[in-house]
């Protein structure tokens, strides 16, 4: 299924900005989440800008492929409620919400940096899980029910967030996932009953 137009625009902008930042260290340093720049210099745009740059092509492609497959579905599901502009605001706000706990934790740490769209992508992915828990998704080419992947994803992210040491912001993954679920429920509270009903009746 072809991804939604807004999703494709978000992907295009992210790929373009990330590609430019790969070859322009000054651009990378200006957009990356560096807490002291926000706290001291009031560069609040970094709270959003970091979501449009990535560490390398592998990091970028993983996020954009996930957004491509699930973003269009959520864009269409959300459109009757909040329109296309609302989906853009959902995505941007997911970048912000996912990174806030990290920013507050490292607010005075001059050595901390974070980048990538993973928090927003997690929000999109978990909104999809809420709407279609038994849909099969492919994890490294292995089919897996979305709900089982979600449970494993959350468990792994919690474990790795506590363990640390792999230079991945697992906290942003968790907060982004939670935000995706919360936003969807607030937008349409009846989705809870629908989710529970589908969960009780597995179909692949």
C-alpha positions as CSV (number, residue, x, y, z in Angstrom):
1,X,0.0,0.0,0.0
2,X,1.3,3.4,-1.0
3,X,2.1,5.6,2.0
4,X,0.2,8.8,2.7
5,X,1.3,12.1,1.2
6,X,2.1,13.8,4.5
7,X,4.1,10.8,5.5
8,X,6.0,10.9,2.3
9,X,6.7,14.6,2.8
10,X,8.0,14.0,6.4
11,X,10.2,11.2,5.0
12,X,11.6,13.4,2.2
13,X,12.4,16.3,4.6
14,X,14.0,13.9,7.1
15,X,16.1,12.2,4.4
16,X,17.2,15.6,2.9
17,X,18.1,17.2,6.3
18,X,19.9,14.0,7.5
19,X,21.8,13.7,4.2
20,X,22.9,17.4,4.4
21,X,23.9,16.9,8.1
22,X,26.1,13.9,7.1
23,X,28.2,16.2,5.0
24,X,27.9,19.3,7.2
25,X,29.1,19.0,10.8
26,X,28.0,22.6,11.5
27,X,24.4,21.7,10.6
28,X,24.5,18.5,12.7
29,X,25.9,20.4,15.7
30,X,23.2,23.0,15.3
31,X,20.2,20.6,15.2
32,X,21.4,17.8,17.6
33,X,19.8,17.7,21.0
34,X,22.6,19.2,23.2
35,X,20.9,20.2,26.5
36,X,23.2,23.1,27.5
37,X,22.4,24.9,24.2
38,X,18.7,24.7,25.1
39,X,19.2,25.5,28.8
40,X,21.7,28.4,28.3
41,X,21.1,29.7,24.8
42,X,17.4,29.1,24.6
43,X,17.7,27.1,21.3
44,X,14.4,25.3,21.9
45,X,14.2,24.3,18.2
46,X,16.6,21.5,19.0
47,X,13.8,19.7,20.8
48,X,12.3,19.2,17.4
49,X,15.2,19.6,15.1
50,X,17.1,16.6,16.5
51,X,14.3,14.4,15.0
52,X,15.3,15.2,11.5
53,X,19.0,14.2,11.7
54,X,20.5,10.8,12.2
55,X,23.8,9.2,13.1
56,X,24.3,7.3,9.8
57,X,22.5,5.9,6.8
58,X,21.6,2.7,8.7
59,X,19.9,4.7,11.5
60,X,18.1,6.8,8.9
61,X,16.9,4.0,6.7
62,X,15.6,1.9,9.6
63,X,13.5,4.8,10.9
64,X,12.3,5.9,7.5
65,X,11.4,2.4,6.3
66,X,9.3,1.9,9.5
67,X,7.6,5.3,9.0
68,X,6.9,4.5,5.4
69,X,5.1,1.2,6.2
70,X,3.1,2.5,9.2
71,X,2.9,6.2,8.8
72,X,0.5,6.2,5.8
73,X,-1.9,3.8,7.7
74,X,-2.0,6.1,10.8
75,X,-2.2,9.2,8.6
76,X,-5.4,7.8,7.0
77,X,-6.8,6.6,10.3
78,X,-6.3,9.9,12.0
79,X,-7.4,12.1,9.1
80,X,-11.2,11.9,9.8
81,X,-10.5,13.2,13.3
82,X,-7.7,15.7,13.0
83,X,-7.0,16.1,9.3
84,X,-3.6,16.0,7.6
85,X,-2.3,19.0,9.5
86,X,-3.2,17.3,12.7
87,X,-1.1,14.3,11.7
88,X,1.9,16.6,11.2
89,X,1.3,18.1,14.6
90,X,1.0,14.6,16.1
91,X,4.3,13.6,14.6
92,X,6.2,16.7,15.6
93,X,4.7,16.6,19.1
94,X,5.8,13.0,19.4
95,X,9.4,14.1,18.7
96,X,9.1,16.6,21.5
97,X,7.3,14.4,24.1
98,X,9.6,11.5,23.5
99,X,12.8,13.5,24.2
100,X,11.6,15.7,27.1
101,X,12.4,13.1,29.9
102,X,15.9,12.7,28.4
103,X,16.4,16.4,28.2
104,X,15.3,17.0,31.8
105,X,17.5,14.1,33.0
106,X,20.6,15.5,31.1
107,X,19.7,19.2,31.3
108,X,23.1,20.2,32.8
109,X,25.2,17.5,31.1
110,X,27.5,19.1,28.5
111,X,28.6,15.6,27.2
112,X,25.2,14.4,26.3
113,X,23.8,14.4,22.8
114,X,20.8,12.7,21.1
115,X,19.4,12.6,17.6
116,X,17.0,10.7,15.4
117,X,13.3,10.2,14.7
118,X,13.0,7.0,16.7
119,X,10.7,8.6,19.3
120,X,8.2,9.8,16.7
121,X,8.4,6.6,14.7
122,X,7.7,4.6,17.9
123,X,4.6,6.8,18.4
124,X,3.4,6.0,14.9
125,X,4.1,2.3,15.3
126,X,2.3,1.9,18.6
127,X,-0.7,3.8,17.4
128,X,-0.8,1.1,14.7
129,X,-0.5,-1.7,17.2
130,X,-3.4,-0.2,19.1
131,X,-5.6,-0.2,16.0
132,X,-4.5,-3.5,14.6
133,X,-2.9,-5.7,17.3
134,X,-2.8,-9.0,15.4
135,X,-1.5,-7.6,12.1
136,X,1.7,-9.3,11.0
137,X,4.7,-7.1,10.9
138,X,8.1,-8.2,9.7
139,X,11.1,-8.0,12.1
140,X,14.2,-8.7,10.2
141,X,12.1,-10.6,7.6
142,X,10.5,-12.7,10.3
143,X,6.6,-12.3,10.6
144,X,5.3,-11.5,14.1
145,X,2.0,-10.3,15.4
146,X,2.1,-6.6,16.1
147,X,1.1,-7.0,19.8
148,X,3.8,-9.5,20.5
149,X,6.4,-7.3,18.9
150,X,5.1,-4.4,21.0
151,X,5.5,-6.3,24.3
152,X,9.0,-7.5,23.3
153,X,9.9,-3.9,22.2
154,X,8.8,-2.4,25.5
155,X,10.5,-5.1,27.6
156,X,13.8,-4.7,25.6
157,X,13.7,-0.9,25.8
158,X,13.1,-0.9,29.5
159,X,15.9,-3.4,30.1
160,X,18.4,-1.6,27.8
161,X,17.4,1.9,29.2
162,X,18.4,0.6,32.7
163,X,21.5,-1.2,31.5
164,X,22.7,1.6,29.1
165,X,26.0,1.6,27.3
166,X,24.9,1.2,23.7
167,X,24.5,4.8,22.7
168,X,20.8,4.4,21.9
169,X,18.1,6.5,23.5
170,X,15.7,3.8,24.7
171,X,13.9,6.3,26.9
172,X,12.8,8.2,23.8
173,X,11.5,4.9,22.3
174,X,9.4,4.2,25.4
175,X,8.0,7.7,25.8
176,X,7.3,7.9,22.1
177,X,5.4,4.6,22.2
178,X,3.4,5.6,25.2
179,X,2.6,8.9,23.6
180,X,1.3,7.2,20.4
181,X,-1.1,5.1,22.5
182,X,-2.2,8.0,24.7
183,X,-2.8,10.4,21.7
184,X,-4.8,7.8,19.9
185,X,-7.0,7.0,22.9
186,X,-7.6,10.7,23.6
187,X,-8.5,11.3,20.0
188,X,-10.9,8.4,19.9
189,X,-11.7,6.8,23.3
190,X,-13.7,4.0,21.7
191,X,-10.4,2.5,20.4
192,X,-9.8,1.0,23.9
193,X,-12.9,-1.3,23.6
194,X,-12.0,-2.1,20.0
195,X,-8.5,-3.0,20.9
196,X,-9.6,-5.3,23.7
197,X,-12.2,-6.9,21.5
198,X,-9.6,-7.6,18.8
199,X,-7.1,-8.8,21.4
200,X,-9.5,-11.4,22.6
201,X,-10.2,-12.6,19.0
202,X,-6.8,-13.2,17.3
203,X,-6.8,-13.1,13.5
204,X,-3.8,-13.1,11.3
